Amino acid sequence: MRAVLVGKRSCIRSAVAATVLCLALLPGLATSAYGEWSQVESIHLDTWAPYADGPSLDHMTASVLDPGVRYRFVATGYFRYAFTTPAESADAAWKWNWDQGWVKQLFVQINSDPTTAWLGSADGSTWGEDAYSPSHTYRYETVGSGAKAMVSFVDTYYLDNSGGLDVALYRGDAVPEPAPCALALACLASCAVLTLRRRR
């Protein structure tokens, strides 16, 4: 009986220690997942092409996106979208119609993905996928796979566009692995197994 009580107490202490360890590590993991961003390169996207309906205007990054490293694309600027009066404008992820205001439409794709989820911000601090940015600044984050990335301007009609957009590529920290918490939980599981064996 005494051995069982000792085992229970030991297991409880281990559980508390493991929980405290995980809680202490989580803020650090969250910080290191994003960390500091350093600009790698900048790409200028032309929005006009000498054809009405043709292929997208593609630009390959000069940099290889290293595996396991987080990268952020930042699209800025706006362009004239159509020869209308009043003139209609657009940016990387939204366009302005004189009768509708700003409506969502994707013009800049990463790696030819038609669902590229640019994050916008109305106030410059809170970012969301369905947010229009008055500053015409948008973010898209991804994890490198060991290959270069394709940045494309895509439209259904190019002859009535004028102006351009800029896309900057930033490199962050490597995505952390949850090894410390996994190790703590493994120790907790081992303690539980030992306690059960003592009961038997």
C-alpha positions in Angstrom: 0.0 0.0 0.0 2.8 2.4 0.9 4.5 1.7 -2.4 1.3 2.5 -4.3 0.9 5.8 -2.4 4.5 6.7 -3.2 4.0 5.8 -6.8 0.9 8.0 -7.0 2.7 10.9 -5.4 5.6 10.5 -7.7 3.3 10.4 -10.7 1.4 13.5 -9.6 4.7 15.4 -9.2 5.8 14.3 -12.6 2.5 15.4 -14.1 2.8 18.8 -12.5 6.4 19.2 -13.7 5.5 18.2 -17.2 2.6 20.6 -17.4 4.7 23.5 -16.0 7.4 22.6 -18.6 5.0 22.7 -21.5 3.4 25.9 -20.4 6.8 27.5 -20.0 7.9 26.4 -23.4 4.8 27.4 -25.4 5.4 31.1 -25.4 8.9 30.6 -26.6 7.7 28.2 -29.3 5.1 30.7 -30.5 7.7 33.4 -30.7 10.3 31.4 -32.5 7.8 30.2 -35.1 7.6 33.8 -36.4 10.7 35.4 -34.8 12.4 38.2 -36.7 11.9 38.7 -40.4 14.7 39.7 -42.7 14.1 40.8 -46.3 15.5 38.4 -48.9 14.5 40.0 -52.2 11.9 42.2 -53.9 9.9 41.5 -57.1 8.1 44.1 -59.3 5.0 42.8 -61.1 3.9 44.5 -64.3 0.1 44.4 -64.7 0.0 45.2 -68.4 0.7 42.7 -71.2 0.5 43.1 -75.0 -2.4 40.7 -75.2 -6.0 40.7 -74.0 -6.4 37.2 -72.7 -3.2 35.3 -72.2 -0.9 33.5 -69.7 -0.2 35.0 -66.3 2.8 37.2 -65.8 5.2 35.0 -63.9 8.3 35.8 -61.9 10.5 33.2 -60.2 12.2 34.1 -57.0 16.0 34.2 -57.1 16.2 32.6 -53.7 15.5 29.0 -52.8 13.0 28.7 -49.9 14.9 26.4 -47.5 13.0 23.4 -46.1 11.4 24.0 -42.7 12.0 27.7 -42.8 9.0 30.1 -42.6 8.8 32.8 -45.3 6.5 35.8 -45.7 5.5 37.5 -48.9 4.4 41.1 -48.6 2.5 42.6 -51.6 2.1 46.4 -51.8 0.8 49.0 -54.2 -2.2 49.3 -56.5 -2.8 49.7 -60.2 -5.4 50.9 -62.7 -7.7 48.0 -63.4 -9.9 49.2 -66.3 -10.4 52.1 -68.6 -13.6 53.3 -67.0 -14.9 56.6 -65.7 -14.4 56.9 -62.8 -11.2 54.8 -63.0 -11.2 51.5 -61.2 -8.3 50.4 -59.1 -7.0 47.1 -57.7 -4.3 45.7 -55.6 -3.0 42.2 -54.9 -6.2 40.8 -53.5 -9.0 43.4 -53.9 -10.5 45.6 -56.7 -12.6 48.7 -56.6 -15.8 49.1 -58.6 -17.5 52.4 -58.8 -20.9 50.8 -58.0 -19.7 48.3 -55.4 -16.7 49.7 -53.7 -13.8 47.3 -52.7 -14.6 43.7 -53.5 -12.3 40.7 -53.1 -10.5 39.4 -56.2 -7.1 37.7 -56.3 -4.6 39.1 -58.7 -1.3 37.9 -57.2 -0.8 34.1 -56.8 2.1 32.3 -55.1 3.1 29.1 -56.9 0.1 29.3 -59.2 -2.3 28.7 -56.4 -5.7 30.3 -57.2 -6.5 30.1 -53.5 -3.5 32.1 -52.3 -4.7 33.5 -48.9 -3.4 37.0 -48.6 -4.0 38.5 -45.2 -5.1 42.1 -45.1 -5.4 44.6 -42.2 -7.7 47.6 -41.7 -5.6 49.0 -38.9 -2.1 47.6 -39.6 -2.1 45.4 -36.5 -4.9 42.8 -36.9 -4.5 40.7 -40.0 -7.2 38.5 -41.6 -7.9 36.6 -44.8 -11.1 38.6 -45.6 -9.8 42.0 -44.6 -9.2 44.8 -47.1 -6.1 46.9 -46.5 -6.5 50.6 -47.1 -2.7 50.7 -47.3 -2.8 48.1 -50.0 -0.4 45.9 -48.1 -1.0 42.2 -47.8 0.8 39.2 -46.2 1.1 35.6 -47.2 3.2 33.1 -45.2 4.4 29.7 -46.1 7.1 27.1 -45.2 9.9 26.5 -47.6 10.2 23.2 -49.4 13.7 23.5 -50.9 12.6 25.1 -54.2 12.1 28.6 -55.6 8.7 30.2 -55.5 6.7 31.5 -58.4 5.0 34.9 -58.0 2.4 35.6 -60.6 0.1 38.4 -61.7 -3.1 36.9 -63.0 -5.9 38.7 -64.8 -8.6 38.0 -67.4 -7.8 41.0 -69.5 -4.4 42.8 -69.5 -4.6 45.5 -72.1 -6.5 47.9 -69.9 -4.2 47.7 -66.9 -1.6 50.3 -66.0 0.9 50.5 -63.2 2.5 47.7 -61.1 2.7 45.9 -57.8 5.7 45.0 -55.6 6.1 41.8 -53.7 8.9 41.5 -51.1 10.1 38.1 -49.7 11.1 37.9 -46.1 12.8 35.0 -44.3 11.9 34.0 -40.8 13.0 31.4 -38.4 12.9 27.6 -38.8 9.6 26.1 -37.7 10.2 24.6 -34.2 9.6 21.0 -33.5 7.5 20.2 -30.4 10.3 17.9 -29.0 10.5 19.3 -25.4 6.7 18.9 -24.8 6.7 15.5 -26.5 9.6 14.4 -24.2 7.8 15.7 -21.1 4.6 13.8 -22.1 6.6 10.7 -22.8 8.1 10.9 -19.3 4.6 11.3 -17.8 3.3 8.3 -19.7 6.3 6.2 -18.5 5.4 7.2 -14.9 1.8 6.2 -15.4 2.9 2.8 -16.7 5.2 2.2 -13.7 2.5 3.1 -11.3 0.1 0.6 -12.9 2.7 -2.1 -12.7 3.3 -1.4 -9.0 -0.5 -1.7 -8.3 -0.4 -5.2 -9.9 
